Amino acid sequence: MFGKALKSVEWVGDSLGRVRALAKPVRQQLGYELELVQHDMEPSDWKPMMAVGPGVNEIRIHVEGEHRLVYVARLRHAIYVLHVFRKKSRKTSKADIELAQTRFQQALRMEALKK
């Protein structure tokens, strides 16, 4: 199942700090789901985030509340974690979407520098 090399993870903005601030069970679930993505597999619960950009998805975590990790894995050199947040309503807030859009553009610039 885990034969080929892992794709590296790049944390954009404060996304790593946000993960570290979460409760341990939430961090563990996010880590497991992100490892699936590194192995080119699908997370347990995810959906595309076309409002952020092409190829951007969110991992949905249902541990100690609702949490989301927004990432893009389609780029060549890495998986870019764009934003991590606790979901407080049914609809993702405009501020969370706009922050993820800004960080998606930043990830595209980071990817271009790796060529």
URHU-V915004 format. One record per residue. RES is the residue in one small letter. SS is DSSP state (H for helix, E for strand, L for the rest). PHI is phi in whole degrees, 0 to 359 (NA if undefined). PSI is psi in whole degrees, 0 to 359 (999 if undefined). Layout:
<<RES,SS,PHI,PSI> <RES,SS,PHI,PSI>>
This chain:
<<m,L,NA,316> <f,L,250,59> <g,L,277,317> <k,L,270,169> <a,L,297,146> <l,L,286,142> <k,L,282,136> <s,E,289,159> <v,E,249,129> <e,E,248,129> <w,E,262,119> <v,L,264,135> <g,L,64,223> <d,L,264,21> <s,H,299,321> <l,H,294,317> <g,H,299,323> <r,H,294,321> <v,H,296,315> <r,H,298,335> <a,L,278,350> <l,L,280,161> <a,L,296,151> <k,H,306,314> <p,H,299,325> <v,H,291,314> <r,H,301,317> <q,H,298,316> <q,H,294,317> <l,H,299,318> <g,H,298,317> <y,H,298,313> <e,H,295,320> <l,H,293,325> <e,H,295,323> <l,H,302,315> <v,H,298,319> <q,H,299,329> <h,L,270,15> <d,L,63,34> <m,L,246,167> <e,L,272,141> <p,L,295,165> <s,L,298,318> <d,L,219,114> <w,E,210,166> <k,E,207,153> <p,E,290,149> <m,L,241,69> <m,L,300,334> <a,L,295,337> <v,L,272,314> <g,L,169,167> <p,L,294,133> <g,L,82,2> <v,E,271,133> <n,E,233,164> <e,E,236,137> <i,E,269,133> <r,E,253,121> <i,E,247,131> <h,L,243,52> <v,L,236,127> <e,L,50,50> <g,L,104,194> <e,E,250,128> <h,E,229,153> <r,E,227,142> <l,E,236,117> <v,E,260,128> <y,E,214,164> <v,E,231,128> <a,L,245,354> <r,L,282,349> <l,L,285,155> <r,L,292,317> <h,L,268,339> <a,E,196,168> <i,E,264,126> <y,E,254,118> <v,E,274,116> <l,E,269,322> <h,E,198,145> <v,E,227,131> <f,E,204,162> <r,E,269,128> <k,E,278,127> <k,L,248,350> <s,L,214,173> <r,L,298,322> <k,L,263,136> <t,L,293,133> <s,L,293,151> <k,H,301,321> <a,H,297,319> <d,H,293,320> <i,H,294,315> <e,H,296,321> <l,H,296,317> <a,H,297,322> <q,H,297,315> <t,H,299,316> <r,H,288,332> <f,H,297,316> <q,H,298,320> <q,H,296,319> <a,H,296,321> <l,H,297,320> <r,H,293,319> <m,H,298,318> <e,H,297,319> <a,H,297,327> <l,H,288,343> <k,L,274,355> <k,L,290,999>>
